[in-house]
Amino acid sequence: MSEQFEKATFAGGCFWCMVQPFDEQPGIKEIVSGYTGGHKENPTYEEVCSDTTGHYEAVQITFDPEVFPYEKLLELFWQQIDPTDEGGQFNDRGLSYRTAIFYHNEAQREMAEESKAQVASSGRFQKPIVTAILPASTFYRAEEKHQDYYKKNSFHYNLYKEGSGRARFIRENWKKTKSEEDLRKELTPIQYEVTRNNATEPPFRNEFWNHTEEGIYVDIISGEPLFSSSDKYDAGCGWPSFTQPIRRSEIDEKLDTSHGMRRIEVRGKTADTHLGHVFDDGPGPDGARYCINSAALRFVPKDKLEEEGYGEFLSLFM
């Protein structure tokens, strides 16, 4: 990783929901929630929410452009918001919840303008794209209780993200979906049964249980990165086992009471893919063992990451 860190500033509605998507990416040094674009010095949360200070709720990201370029940050930013809403975001209404990209230099402005034009011409939305592109101004750090809210108050955060309508909007407008008919054509019978019907493949007779090559394992349906070979180990169970996912934001964990047992099922959020289960007998500091079906995974070797669009994950093997 280089030492040439840069800053990016984005307003995407409630700043609680704008940290986790960036926080779990490689090359991100720090994410701060705060206020910018207004006229009052050191505003409080209550003042900003009153719409009397002109500020946006925003996040400021310190990142390594050699690992995670600004273009990737822009792409990820758009995928968190409704860029056609000029009155706020989802259930959060008011000036402080408007969306904006605050550029820190001319190169960022040009990339932001280009990315906005691409979103506008994509045909994804029928209404105009209203997200503003503005010069960065003084950024005020928000109160400590608002920093890393998704970590400190994970239960409320997840309820809020679903209840506000943001999570549903992202699923319906930004995530690629495939029909069941297409999936039946693309997947092998065991891949379909595992990912769509919650089946379990046989232990010791699956593709990756003893696989040791360096690289990442992605969701076989969505292509979203799930696990790294760096976190893979032999648990002796006959299925691929990992101590942690690459990005927890892509993992859903649900109570599973099937077969007369109480287990925690693991699913991929983007495609609602059944992956396997997580247990508390792992070797890592968190004690987690993600026991995953090979049939739910596709492996991308380290030397193919750049070629297949996963170049930012090369940093996992440095």
DOLUM-987310 format. One line per field, with one value per residue (C-alpha): x, y, z; residue number from 0. Coordinates in steps of 0.02 Angstrom, whole numbers, plus 50000, padded with zeros to 5 digits. Layout:
# residues N
c1 <- (X ...)
c2 <- (Y ...)
c3 <- (Z ...)
nr <- (NUM ...)
END
This chain:
# residues 318
c1 <- (50000 50064 50075 49993 49821 49683 49515 49342 49183 49008 48835 48711 48572 48590 48777 48748 48714 48862 49004 48993 48991 49159 49232 49249 49343 49532 49637 49522 49616 49478 49296 49228 49045 49013 48939 48991 48928 48846 48876 48886 49048 49049 48863 48779 48677 48517 48561 48602 48441 48341 48393 48450 48638 48644 48750 48738 48763 48917 49061 49243 49349 49539 49592 49741 49706 49831 49726 49549 49542 49424 49324 49284 49229 49112 49038 49007 48934 48801 48750 48701 48580 48427 48509 48340 48277 48307 48214 48314 48341 48206 48114 48239 48176 48255 48405 48531 48487 48518 48650 48811 48988 49114 49270 49442 49532 49500 49532 49398 49276 49303 49282 49125 49048 49087 49015 48856 48836 48856 48720 48606 48631 48619 48430 48417 48313 48170 48190 48336 48493 48494 48647 48753 48939 49016 49188 49240 49229 49260 49212 49156 49170 49004 48979 49064 48901 48877 49048 49046 48863 48842 48970 48912 48726 48718 48543 48465 48570 48504 48325 48347 48423 48280 48144 48198 48179 48362 48403 48252 48292 48472 48414 48283 48381 48567 48589 48587 48453 48429 48269 48250 48240 48410 48485 48425 48516 48676 48700 48734 48599 48697 48736 48552 48494 48620 48598 48410 48341 48460 48533 48700 48830 48923 49075 49246 49165 49154 49266 49351 49357 49546 49585 49742 49774 49784 49636 49458 49294 49145 48958 48926 48767 48806 48995 49009 49172 49138 49294 49483 49603 49699 49557 49530 49584 49558 49423 49417 49231 49246 49182 49276 49296 49341 49371 49285 49206 49292 49146 49017 48898 48874 48831 48661 48652 48484 48420 48394 48287 48275 48316 48276 48430 48464 48598 48646 48625 48739 48669 48740 48638 48645 48573 48497 48613 48616 48800 48809 48815 48925 48977 49069 49207 49332 49515 49512 49489 49303 49286 49188 49192 49104 49065 49021 48961 49084 48933 48891 49064 49172 49359 49459 49647 49762 49840 49667 49598 49645 49584 49414 49382 49434 49603 49575 49582 49763 49807 49744 49896 50034)
c2 <- (50000 50172 50317 50436 50439 50550 50607 50582 50661 50598 50644 50503 50539 50473 50455 50301 50204 50273 50201 50012 49996 50087 50028 49848 49887 49866 50024 50122 50201 50298 50349 50495 50544 50730 50888 50992 51118 51235 51407 51376 51329 51167 51129 50999 50853 50937 51099 51010 50908 51069 51122 51293 51274 51222 51069 50896 50739 50664 50543 50586 50440 50430 50304 50236 50267 50134 50002 50071 50208 50356 50287 50133 50244 50337 50176 50116 50284 50281 50106 50167 50305 50359 50493 50556 50616 50801 50810 50686 50499 50369 50403 50540 50705 50877 50974 50886 50720 50774 50685 50762 50724 50848 50850 50889 50926 50949 50765 50712 50839 50770 50590 50636 50724 50576 50450 50554 50559 50370 50345 50466 50376 50200 50191 50132 50282 50371 50533 50657 50629 50770 50726 50884 50893 51028 51087 51016 51139 51129 50960 50952 50786 50730 50683 50522 50425 50442 50371 50189 50178 50012 49933 50011 49982 49843 49784 49957 49997 49846 49883 50064 50023 49905 50012 50172 50091 50108 49921 49878 50016 49955 49776 49827 49959 49925 49738 49624 49490 49335 49239 49064 49004 49082 49010 48835 48852 48927 48820 48636 48535 48533 48719 48758 48645 48720 48904 48906 48762 48764 48593 48535 48451 48294 48322 48281 48265 48445 48561 48670 48573 48545 48685 48784 48905 49091 49196 49243 49148 49242 49210 49096 49193 49376 49375 49471 49437 49327 49243 49248 49101 49198 49158 48977 48831 48644 48618 48431 48441 48410 48581 48743 48834 49016 49120 49275 49346 49478 49597 49568 49686 49551 49416 49382 49271 49194 49068 48898 48771 48643 48458 48477 48585 48766 48836 49003 49001 49108 49188 49306 49466 49522 49363 49288 49140 49000 48979 48869 48896 48984 48901 48962 48832 48919 48957 49146 49281 49290 49101 49094 48950 48989 48816 48848 48740 48735 48735 48913 48978 49022 49038 49181 49148 49287 49308 49332 49460 49612 49534 49489 49658 49614 49702 49794 49627 49598 49691 49541 49444 49573)
c3 <- (50000 49956 50076 49952 50031 49960 50025 49951 50020 49984 50046 50026 50150 50327 50359 50466 50306 50207 50311 50301 50109 50100 50265 50208 50048 50031 50029 50146 50290 50379 50362 50462 50475 50478 50407 50258 50130 50256 50332 50520 50606 50707 50691 50800 50737 50795 50705 50543 50550 50576 50399 50461 50434 50251 50289 50215 50317 50234 50250 50218 50161 50169 50037 49942 49757 49706 49794 49776 49644 49652 49505 49611 49756 49639 49574 49750 49802 49666 49718 49892 49843 49744 49635 49571 49741 49771 49937 50039 50037 50064 50229 50276 50210 50213 50148 50258 50176 49996 49894 49830 49777 49849 49741 49813 49650 49465 49426 49550 49475 49300 49358 49457 49307 49195 49318 49337 49148 49141 49272 49178 49012 49083 49066 49245 49300 49212 49311 49301 49405 49533 49639 49650 49612 49722 49777 49944 50089 50276 50344 50526 50617 50690 50871 50925 50943 50754 50709 50649 50696 50604 50721 50884 50856 50728 50771 50758 50605 50510 50560 50508 50339 50298 50377 50289 50118 50073 50074 49968 49842 49825 49795 49667 49572 49589 49612 49460 49467 49361 49331 49400 49219 49181 49340 49296 49130 49201 49357 49374 49463 49628 49615 49589 49730 49852 49809 49779 49881 50030 49994 50065 49956 50017 50129 50055 49883 49829 49730 49861 50025 50009 49886 49933 49788 49828 49774 49820 49819 49746 49747 49597 49554 49590 49575 49739 49835 49986 50057 50038 50034 50168 50289 50232 50340 50357 50487 50455 50410 50223 50166 50133 50299 50330 50486 50414 50256 50150 50174 50309 50218 50085 50213 50291 50445 50488 50614 50533 50627 50487 50516 50701 50732 50779 50666 50590 50402 50293 50135 50005 50011 49830 49752 49911 49885 50013 50056 50210 50398 50526 50689 50844 50848 50733 50772 50749 50881 50842 50851 50688 50565 50403 50333 50151 50006 49861 49744 49799 49756 49607 49633 49557 49570 49625 49453 49375 49497 49394 49232 49306 49388 49566 49562 49726 49818 49768 49928 50027 49969 49992)
nr <- (0 1 2 3 4 5 6 7 8 9 10 11 12 13 14 15 16 17 18 19 20 21 22 23 24 25 26 27 28 29 30 31 32 33 34 35 36 37 38 39 40 41 42 43 44 45 46 47 48 49 50 51 52 53 54 55 56 57 58 59 60 61 62 63 64 65 66 67 68 69 70 71 72 73 74 75 76 77 78 79 80 81 82 83 84 85 86 87 88 89 90 91 92 93 94 95 96 97 98 99 100 101 102 103 104 105 106 107 108 109 110 111 112 113 114 115 116 117 118 119 120 121 122 123 124 125 126 127 128 129 130 131 132 133 134 135 136 137 138 139 140 141 142 143 144 145 146 147 148 149 150 151 152 153 154 155 156 157 158 159 160 161 162 163 164 165 166 167 168 169 170 171 172 173 174 175 176 177 178 179 180 181 182 183 184 185 186 187 188 189 190 191 192 193 194 195 196 197 198 199 200 201 202 203 204 205 206 207 208 209 210 211 212 213 214 215 216 217 218 219 220 221 222 223 224 225 226 227 228 229 230 231 232 233 234 235 236 237 238 239 240 241 242 243 244 245 246 247 248 249 250 251 252 253 254 255 256 257 258 259 260 261 262 263 264 265 266 267 268 269 270 271 272 273 274 275 276 277 278 279 280 281 282 283 284 285 286 287 288 289 290 291 292 293 294 295 296 297 298 299 300 301 302 303 304 305 306 307 308 309 310 311 312 313 314 315 316 317)
END
